[in-house]
Amino acid sequence: MSTRVSVERRPDGVRVALTGGLLRPRRVADGPGGPRVGLVATTALLLGGDEVDVAVEVGSDAALELFDVAGTVAYHGRGRPAAWRTTISLADDACLIYAGQPFVISDGADVIRTMSLDLAGSARLRLRETLVLGRDGQTGGRVRSWTDLRVGGVEVWREDTDLDPTDIRGLPGML
């Protein structure tokens, strides 16, 4: 089941729709710019076999501040990969601030992480992501991370990062 956050401006106010999955969205405040929503894990995350899907949609002239309540640790998967997929869609004049907490890849973890962002030409986005390889004293597990950003239907940014602890972590200048 996907975690979904949708914000839509209507003539009578702002409509916020929240659906929980492995992350439960919680509306914690309403400010002049729009609602503030926190994402709370409903169980220990991220374990081998877990598949987290997060979909965020901000409608025309609407705004949303989204935040992670706590950082995420991808634990040793015991030979099973885990996936984290985020899809963000912003309409004309929409605004999203998403301040993600650190995403930690522990030793033995195997994570596939994707983020797809689709922004209308006049949409605004402020995004913070932090990927941490390993906990204290660790080198970290394997992570494959893709980020695709489209603005006005045109792809403007594509990032594909494949970090395997056995291949490149020890190379000078890498990490």
C-alpha positions in Angstrom: 0.0 0.0 0.0 1.3 3.4 -1.0 1.7 6.4 1.2 0.0 9.3 -0.5 -0.1 13.0 0.2 -2.3 15.3 -1.9 -2.9 19.0 -1.5 -5.4 20.9 -3.6 -6.5 24.6 -3.4 -10.3 25.0 -3.7 -12.4 28.1 -3.6 -13.5 27.2 0.0 -9.9 26.5 1.2 -7.3 23.8 1.0 -8.1 20.1 0.7 -5.5 17.7 2.1 -5.8 14.0 1.5 -3.6 11.6 3.4 -3.3 7.8 2.9 -0.9 5.7 5.0 1.3 2.8 3.9 4.6 1.8 5.6 4.8 5.6 6.3 1.8 7.3 7.8 1.4 11.0 6.9 0.3 13.3 9.8 -1.0 16.8 9.3 0.8 18.7 12.1 0.1 22.4 11.3 -1.4 24.8 8.9 0.6 27.9 8.1 0.0 30.9 5.8 1.8 29.0 3.0 -0.1 25.8 3.4 -0.2 22.6 5.5 2.7 21.0 7.2 2.8 17.2 7.0 5.1 14.7 8.7 5.9 11.2 7.6 6.0 8.7 10.4 7.2 5.0 10.0 4.5 2.6 11.1 7.0 -0.2 11.6 10.8 -0.8 11.6 12.2 0.4 8.3 13.9 -0.4 6.1 14.3 -4.2 6.2 15.1 -6.7 3.5 12.0 -7.2 1.3 10.4 -3.9 2.3 8.9 -1.8 -0.5 8.1 1.8 0.4 6.1 3.8 -2.1 5.5 7.5 -1.5 3.4 9.7 -3.8 3.1 13.4 -3.4 0.8 15.6 -5.4 0.4 19.4 -5.0 -2.2 21.1 -7.1 -2.3 24.4 -8.8 -1.6 27.4 -6.5 -1.3 25.1 -3.5 1.7 24.7 -1.1 2.9 21.9 1.1 5.7 21.5 3.6 6.6 17.8 4.0 9.2 16.4 6.4 10.4 13.1 7.8 9.8 12.8 11.5 13.0 10.7 11.8 15.8 9.5 9.7 15.6 6.1 7.9 18.0 3.3 8.5 18.2 0.5 5.8 19.2 -2.5 7.9 21.1 -5.7 6.9 18.7 -7.3 4.4 19.8 -10.9 5.0 20.2 -11.4 1.3 16.9 -9.6 0.4 16.9 -6.2 -1.3 14.6 -3.3 -0.2 13.1 -0.6 -2.4 12.1 3.0 -1.7 10.2 4.8 -4.5 9.1 8.5 -4.3 7.0 10.2 -6.9 6.3 13.9 -6.7 4.0 15.9 -9.0 3.6 19.7 -8.8 1.1 21.6 -10.9 1.3 25.2 -12.1 2.3 27.6 -9.3 2.5 24.8 -6.8 5.2 24.9 -4.1 6.7 22.0 -2.2 9.3 22.1 0.6 10.6 18.6 1.4 13.3 18.4 4.1 14.2 14.8 4.2 16.1 13.4 7.2 19.3 11.3 6.6 18.8 8.0 4.8 21.4 5.6 6.2 22.6 2.5 4.4 23.9 0.0 7.0 26.4 -2.8 6.3 24.6 -5.7 4.5 21.7 -3.5 3.2 20.8 -3.7 -0.5 18.6 -0.7 -1.4 17.1 0.4 -4.7 15.9 4.0 -4.3 14.1 6.0 -7.0 12.7 9.5 -7.0 10.7 10.8 -9.9 9.8 14.5 -9.9 7.4 16.1 -12.4 7.0 19.9 -12.1 4.9 22.3 -14.2 7.0 25.1 -15.5 5.9 27.6 -12.8 6.1 25.1 -9.9 8.7 25.6 -7.1 10.5 22.9 -5.2 13.0 23.0 -2.3 14.3 19.5 -1.7 16.9 18.2 0.8 18.2 14.7 0.7 21.1 13.2 2.6 22.4 9.7 1.9 24.7 8.3 4.6 26.9 5.2 3.8 27.1 3.1 7.0 26.5 3.6 10.6 29.3 4.4 13.1 32.3 2.2 12.1 30.7 0.8 9.0 31.3 1.3 5.2 27.6 0.8 4.4 25.8 -1.6 2.1 24.8 -1.4 -1.5 22.6 1.4 -2.9 21.4 2.1 -6.3 19.7 5.5 -6.5 18.0 7.1 -9.5 16.6 10.7 -9.6 14.7 12.0 -12.6 13.5 15.6 -12.7 11.1 16.9 -15.4 10.1 20.5 -15.7 7.3 21.4 -18.1 7.5 17.8 -19.5 11.2 18.2 -20.4 13.8 16.1 -18.6 16.3 18.5 -17.0 18.1 16.3 -14.5 18.9 12.6 -14.3 21.1 11.1 -11.7 22.0 7.5 -11.5 24.3 6.5 -8.6 25.4 2.9 -8.0 27.4 2.4 -4.9 28.6 -1.1 -4.1 30.9 -1.5 -1.1 33.0 -4.1 -2.8 33.8 -2.0 -5.9 34.7 1.6 -5.2 34.6 2.6 -1.6 38.3 2.3 -1.1 39.3 4.3 -4.1 41.0 7.7 -3.5 38.7 10.7 -3.9 35.5 8.5 -4.1 34.0 8.9 -0.7 
